[in-house]
Protein backbone atom coordinates (compact mmCIF):
# COMPACT_ATOMS: atom_id res chain seq x y z
CA UNK A 1 0.00 0.00 0.00
CA UNK A 2 2.94 2.31 0.70
CA UNK A 3 4.04 1.87 -2.91
CA UNK A 4 0.59 2.96 -4.10
CA UNK A 5 0.66 6.09 -1.95
CA UNK A 6 4.12 7.02 -3.21
CA UNK A 7 2.95 6.48 -6.81
CA UNK A 8 -0.08 8.74 -6.21
CA UNK A 9 2.12 11.52 -4.86
CA UNK A 10 4.47 11.23 -7.82
CA UNK A 11 1.57 11.35 -10.32
CA UNK A 12 0.18 14.47 -8.65
CA UNK A 13 3.61 16.10 -8.89
CA UNK A 14 4.21 15.10 -12.51
CA UNK A 15 0.67 15.95 -13.75
CA UNK A 16 -0.50 18.98 -11.70
CA UNK A 17 -2.96 20.13 -14.40
CA UNK A 18 -4.49 16.75 -15.20
CA UNK A 19 -7.89 17.72 -13.81
CA UNK A 20 -8.04 21.26 -15.18
CA UNK A 21 -8.15 23.03 -18.53
CA UNK A 22 -9.74 22.24 -21.86
CA UNK A 23 -8.58 18.59 -21.80
CA UNK A 24 -10.25 17.86 -18.47
CA UNK A 25 -12.57 15.18 -19.94
CA UNK A 26 -9.66 13.25 -21.43
CA UNK A 27 -7.72 13.68 -18.19
CA UNK A 28 -10.64 12.11 -16.32
CA UNK A 29 -10.18 8.89 -18.28
CA UNK A 30 -6.43 9.04 -17.76
CA UNK A 31 -6.84 9.62 -14.04
CA UNK A 32 -9.09 6.59 -13.67
CA UNK A 33 -6.45 4.46 -15.35
CA UNK A 34 -3.77 6.02 -13.12
CA UNK A 35 -5.77 5.12 -10.02
CA UNK A 36 -6.21 1.62 -11.38
CA UNK A 37 -2.47 1.27 -11.80
CA UNK A 38 -1.85 2.60 -8.27
CA UNK A 39 -4.34 0.19 -6.72
CA UNK A 40 -2.94 -2.69 -8.73
CA UNK A 41 0.59 -1.87 -7.56
CA UNK A 42 -0.71 -1.84 -4.01
CA UNK A 43 -2.39 -5.20 -4.55
CA UNK A 44 0.80 -6.73 -5.92
CA UNK A 45 2.64 -5.30 -2.91
CA UNK A 46 0.37 -7.10 -0.46
CA UNK A 47 1.75 -10.57 0.21
CA UNK A 48 -1.64 -11.99 1.28
CA UNK A 49 -3.32 -11.30 -2.07
CA UNK A 50 -3.24 -13.96 -4.77
CA UNK A 51 -1.98 -13.23 -8.27
CA UNK A 52 -5.32 -14.26 -9.76
CA UNK A 53 -7.08 -11.64 -7.64
CA UNK A 54 -4.60 -9.00 -8.77
CA UNK A 55 -5.14 -9.90 -12.42
CA UNK A 56 -8.90 -9.58 -11.94
CA UNK A 57 -8.32 -6.07 -10.57
CA UNK A 58 -6.27 -5.15 -13.62
CA UNK A 59 -9.00 -6.45 -15.95
CA UNK A 60 -11.68 -4.54 -14.03
CA UNK A 61 -9.80 -1.23 -14.25
CA UNK A 62 -9.12 -1.74 -17.94
CA UNK A 63 -12.84 -2.35 -18.43
CA UNK A 64 -13.74 0.85 -16.56
CA UNK A 65 -11.25 2.81 -18.64
CA UNK A 66 -12.69 1.38 -21.88
CA UNK A 67 -16.25 2.30 -20.86
CA UNK A 68 -15.19 5.87 -19.99
CA UNK A 69 -13.41 6.26 -23.32
CA UNK A 70 -16.51 4.97 -25.17
CA UNK A 71 -18.83 7.32 -23.26
CA UNK A 72 -16.51 10.26 -23.97
CA UNK A 73 -16.28 9.41 -27.67
CA UNK A 74 -20.06 9.07 -28.12
CA UNK A 75 -21.25 11.66 -25.61
CA UNK A 76 -23.23 13.70 -28.18
CA UNK A 77 -25.12 10.64 -29.43
CA UNK A 78 -25.86 9.47 -25.88
CA UNK A 79 -27.16 12.92 -24.85
CA UNK A 80 -29.41 12.97 -27.92
CA UNK A 81 -30.89 9.56 -27.02
CA UNK A 82 -31.43 10.62 -23.40
CA UNK A 83 -33.15 13.81 -24.56
CA UNK A 84 -35.50 11.98 -26.91
CA UNK A 85 -36.45 9.45 -24.22
CA UNK A 86 -37.13 12.31 -21.81
CA UNK A 87 -39.31 14.10 -24.37
CA UNK A 88 -41.40 10.94 -24.80
CA UNK A 89 -41.87 10.59 -21.05
CA UNK A 90 -42.39 14.34 -20.49
CA UNK A 91 -44.22 15.93 -23.45
CA UNK A 92 -43.39 19.62 -23.55
CA UNK A 93 -39.68 19.04 -23.04
CA UNK A 94 -37.96 20.47 -26.13
CA UNK A 95 -35.03 18.44 -27.45
CA UNK A 96 -32.25 20.18 -29.37
CA UNK A 97 -31.25 17.51 -31.90
CA UNK A 98 -28.84 19.97 -33.58
CA UNK A 99 -27.75 23.54 -32.69
CA UNK A 100 -30.46 24.88 -35.03
CA UNK A 101 -33.24 22.30 -34.64
CA UNK A 102 -35.66 21.68 -31.77
CA UNK A 103 -37.97 18.67 -31.58
CA UNK A 104 -41.21 18.70 -29.57
CA UNK A 105 -43.20 15.52 -28.90
CA UNK A 106 -46.99 15.58 -29.21
CA UNK A 107 -48.88 15.77 -25.93
CA UNK A 108 -52.46 15.11 -24.88
CA UNK A 109 -55.29 15.95 -27.28
CA UNK A 110 -52.97 15.74 -30.30
CA UNK A 111 -51.55 19.15 -29.38
CA UNK A 112 -47.96 20.28 -28.95
CA UNK A 113 -46.94 21.85 -25.66
CA UNK A 114 -43.55 23.24 -24.79
CA UNK A 115 -41.83 25.10 -21.98
CA UNK A 116 -40.15 28.33 -23.03
CA UNK A 117 -38.34 31.26 -21.48
CA UNK A 118 -39.93 34.70 -21.87
CA UNK A 119 -37.51 37.39 -20.74
CA UNK A 120 -36.01 34.89 -18.30
CA UNK A 121 -39.36 33.61 -16.94
CA UNK A 122 -40.57 30.07 -17.65
CA UNK A 123 -43.85 29.98 -19.61
CA UNK A 124 -45.75 26.86 -20.69
CA UNK A 125 -46.99 27.26 -24.27
CA UNK A 126 -49.46 25.48 -26.51
CA UNK A 127 -48.20 25.66 -30.09
CA UNK A 128 -50.94 27.30 -32.18
CA UNK A 129 -50.39 27.97 -35.88
CA UNK A 130 -53.81 29.66 -35.97
CA UNK A 131 -52.71 32.40 -33.57
CA UNK A 132 -51.17 35.38 -35.37
CA UNK A 133 -49.17 36.47 -32.31
CA UNK A 134 -47.57 34.87 -29.31
CA UNK A 135 -50.37 35.24 -26.77
CA UNK A 136 -49.81 35.39 -23.02
CA UNK A 137 -52.39 34.52 -20.41
CA UNK A 138 -53.14 37.19 -17.77
CA UNK A 139 -51.54 34.88 -15.17
CA UNK A 140 -48.31 34.58 -17.17
CA UNK A 141 -48.33 38.35 -17.73
CA UNK A 142 -48.40 38.87 -13.96
CA UNK A 143 -45.45 36.51 -13.57
CA UNK A 144 -43.58 38.71 -16.04
CA UNK A 145 -44.22 41.72 -13.83
CA UNK A 146 -47.16 43.17 -15.81
CA UNK A 147 -50.45 44.35 -14.35
CA UNK A 148 -53.22 43.09 -16.68
CA UNK A 149 -55.70 45.57 -15.20
CA UNK A 150 -53.59 48.51 -16.42
CA UNK A 151 -53.07 47.31 -19.99
CA UNK A 152 -54.90 48.65 -23.04
CA UNK A 153 -56.68 45.86 -24.91
CA UNK A 154 -56.97 47.45 -28.32
CA UNK A 155 -56.03 44.50 -30.53
CA UNK A 156 -58.90 42.45 -31.91
CA UNK A 157 -58.45 38.80 -32.84
CA UNK A 158 -60.91 36.36 -34.38
CA UNK A 159 -61.08 32.97 -32.70
CA UNK A 160 -63.31 29.90 -32.87
CA UNK A 161 -65.31 31.39 -29.99
CA UNK A 162 -65.67 34.81 -31.60
CA UNK A 163 -63.75 38.06 -31.24
CA UNK A 164 -61.18 38.39 -28.47
CA UNK A 165 -59.06 41.35 -27.43
CA UNK A 166 -55.43 41.60 -26.44
CA UNK A 167 -52.95 44.19 -25.24
CA UNK A 168 -49.75 44.56 -27.31
CA UNK A 169 -46.52 43.46 -25.67
CA UNK A 170 -42.98 43.14 -27.05
CA UNK A 171 -41.03 40.16 -25.77
CA UNK A 172 -37.35 41.07 -25.60
CA UNK A 173 -36.15 37.45 -25.60
CA UNK A 174 -38.11 34.25 -26.26
CA UNK A 175 -36.32 30.91 -26.00
CA UNK A 176 -37.67 27.50 -27.02
CA UNK A 177 -35.13 24.73 -26.48
CA UNK A 178 -31.92 26.01 -28.06
CA UNK A 179 -33.65 28.60 -30.27
CA UNK A 180 -33.76 32.21 -29.07
CA UNK A 181 -35.47 35.08 -30.90
CA UNK A 182 -35.36 38.71 -29.82
CA UNK A 183 -38.07 41.38 -30.04
CA UNK A 184 -41.01 39.03 -30.64
CA UNK A 185 -44.44 40.59 -31.14
CA UNK A 186 -46.93 39.33 -28.56
CA UNK A 187 -50.16 40.23 -26.82
CA UNK A 188 -51.68 39.69 -23.40
CA UNK A 189 -55.12 38.15 -23.69
CA UNK A 190 -57.93 40.01 -21.93
CA UNK A 191 -59.76 36.85 -20.91
CA UNK A 192 -58.33 33.97 -18.90
CA UNK A 193 -56.79 31.10 -20.85
CA UNK A 194 -55.54 27.66 -19.87
CA UNK A 195 -52.18 28.17 -21.63
CA UNK A 196 -50.24 30.87 -23.38
CA UNK A 197 -49.99 30.36 -27.14
CA UNK A 198 -46.85 30.07 -29.25
CA UNK A 199 -48.17 31.75 -32.38
CA UNK A 200 -46.99 32.82 -35.81
CA UNK A 201 -45.08 35.91 -34.66
CA UNK A 202 -42.52 33.38 -33.38
CA UNK A 203 -43.03 30.50 -35.83
CA UNK A 204 -42.82 32.63 -39.00
CA UNK A 205 -39.40 33.94 -38.00
CA UNK A 206 -37.97 30.43 -38.01
CA UNK A 207 -36.29 28.97 -41.06
CA UNK A 208 -39.00 26.29 -41.09
CA UNK A 209 -41.37 24.29 -38.92
CA UNK A 210 -43.13 21.04 -39.72
CA UNK A 211 -45.01 18.15 -38.14
CA UNK A 212 -43.88 14.61 -38.84
CA UNK A 213 -45.79 11.91 -37.03
CA UNK A 214 -45.91 12.77 -33.34
CA UNK A 215 -43.11 15.33 -33.51
CA UNK A 216 -42.91 19.03 -34.32
CA UNK A 217 -39.62 20.22 -35.77
CA UNK A 218 -38.55 23.85 -35.35
CA UNK A 219 -35.53 25.06 -37.33
CA UNK A 220 -33.78 28.40 -37.04
N, C-alpha and C positions, 0 to 999 in steps of 0.2 A: 504493500500500500504506500510505503514511503517513496518508492520509485514513481508511482502514479502522481503523487503530490508534487514531486520535483519536476516531473514532465509537464504538469499543468502550469507551474510557475514559469518554466522556460518558454512554453507556448505563449503565455500572456506577455512575456518580455519581448519575444521575437515578433509577435503579431498584435501590437497594441491597438490597431485600427480595424481589427477583423470584424467588429460588430457595429461599425459606424461607416458612414459615407454611402455613395451611390451603389456600391457592391455589397450592401448589407445582406440582401437575400441570398446571394451566392455564398457569402461568409457564413450564413446560418447553416447551410449544408456542410461546409467545411468544418465548422465548429462541432457539429454532431459527430462527424467522423473522428475529429481530434479527441473528443471525449471518449468515443468508443475505443480508440487506441490506448488512451490512458487507463481506462478500466481494464482493458485486456492485459496490459502490462502489469497492472496490479494483481490480476488474477493469476498470471504466470508466476508472479513473485510469491504467491501464497503457496506454501508447501502442501497444505491440506487439500487443495483443489486438484481434481483430476484433469488430465490433458483433454479428455473428451468434453468436459464441461467448459473448458476455456475455448475450445474450437467452436462450440455452440454459441458462446458469447460473440466470437468474431463474426460468425455467420449472421447472428441477429443484428449486430450493428451495421454490417454491410447491407442487410435488407432494409433497415431504417434509412440509411443514406440513399439507397436506390429509390425508395418511395418519395423522399424529400426532393430528390432531383427531378423525378417524374412530375410531381405536383408543381414544382417551380417552372418546368418547361411547358406545362399545359395549363397554367393558371388562368389564362383568359378563357379557354374553352370550358374549364370547370366552373368559373364564375357565371358564364352564360347559361350553363345547364342549371345551376342553382337558382339563378334569377327566373328562368322559365318555370321551374317547378314551383317556386314561390308565387309567381303570378297565377298559376293554375289553382293553388290552394287559397290565395288571397286576391280575388278579382279587384281591380283598382290599383294594384301595384304595377307601376310602369317599368318595363324592362328595357334597358338600353342595349340592343343587340349590336349596334355599332355606334361610333361617336355622333352620327347624324341620323340615327333611326331609333324610334321608341315603339315598343310593342305593348298593346293593352289587350288583356283577355276579357272576353265577353262575360258580363255578370248576370244577375237575375233579370228576368223579363226581356231577354235578348237585347239588353242595353249595355253600353260601355260606360264604366265609371272609372275615374282616376283621381288620385290625390295630386294636387299641384301646390305651388308656392306663389302666392300673390303678395308682392312686396314684402317677402319674408314670412308671411303668415300662411299656414297650411289651410287649404280649401279643398273640399271634396266636390268634384265636378261630375255631372252627367254630360257626356259628349252629345251635342245636339246640332246636327248639320242644318236643321230648320231654323235655328236661332241666328239672326244676323249679327248680333254682338255677343261677347262674353257677358253673361248676366249673373249678377250676384244677388243672393238672397238678402233680405234685411238683416238677418242674424249674422251672416258672414260680413256684411258691411260694418256692423258694430264691432266685430272682432278686428277689423282693419282700422278702427278708430273713428269711423264715420257715425254721424247721428242721422238715421233715416228720417226722423221727424223734421229735420232742417233742410232736407234736400228738395230740389225743384224737379218734379216729375213731369217734364215737358216733352218726353219722347214717347211716341205712340207706336206700339207693335201689334201686329195681328197674330193671334194664336188660335189654336183649335177651340178654345173656350171664348173667343171674342177678342176685343181690343184690350190691351194691357198697357200700362204706362211705366216708364222708367226714368231714372235720373242719370244724366251722363256722368261718367267717371273714367279717368285715364289711369290705367294700371302702368306703373313705372317699370315693373319687372314681373313677368309671368313665366314660371318654369314648370314644365311637364317632363318628368324623367330627366334626361340630359339635354333637353331642348329649352332654351331661354329666349324669349322675345321681349323687347323693350317697347314702352309706349303703346300699349294695346288698348284699343277702344273698348269700353265696357259700359254697362249701365247697372244701376241698383234697382231691382224690381220693387214696385210700390206694394204689391201684395206678397204675402208669405208664400214661400216655395219649399218643397222638400229638399231640393239640391240646387246649387248654383249650376249654370250651364256653360259648357265650353263651346262657344259658338263660332261663327265664320270669321269674326274679326281676328281670331287666333288661327283657325284652320287655313284660311285663305293665304296667310303669310308664309305657310310652309311650302316646301318644294313640292310635296305631294302628300296625300293621305288616302288610304284605301282599306277596305274590309276584305279579308280573305278567311273564309271559314268563321272561326270563333275569335279571330284576332283583328285588331285595328292597328294599322301601321302608319306612324307619323314620321315624315322625313323632312329634315331641314336643309 
